[in-house]
């Protein structure tokens, strides 16, 4: 199984996959948009827009390359929000997925801990939630997420999770952003219920 789309083993160029290299090779930005059901079935990828940022030298200078990543990720997320008609005053829910007790799977919890929540009463606010894994709670993350979306009139859900890779050099250096949704545990063959816009709205 794969999480990063460019590890699916198929020629994604036929679907419009392209890569641009920036900062003299310090950063690569891969892009793909799966628009049709036919493409989705052929490439075994869910419909949606995909972006992968890879910084092979990230840990040589975390501050410098981290700022580059922050800038590029921010611009892509802003663009995707605009395409989804998300406005500044809308309610956002950040969901930190994964098992916080396992080092390689605690990215969701790490991000959750670092998100600052604005004071109540402000129009449009950031909410955050860390549901833990099904094997510890007995409840699927999608059910908890949908409950919060309905209860608090959430306009945008941002899912944060660790991804598997077939290449050790990509550990901690490749970051994927997509509008296709996410299936918790898919990378280790523990398929939970897919969390997507269609399923929770």
Buried (B, 14 or more C-beta within 10 A) or exposed (E): BBBBBBBBEBEBEEBEBEBEEEEEEBBBBBBBBBEEEEBBEEBEBBBBBBBBBBBBBBEEEEEEBEEBBEEBBEEBBEEBBEEEEBEEEBBBBBBBBBBBEEEEBBBBBEBBEEBEEEEEEEEEBBBBBBBBBBEEEEEBBBEBBBEBBEEEEBBBBBBBBBBBBEEEEBEEBBBBBBBBBBBBBBBEEEEBBBBBBEEBE
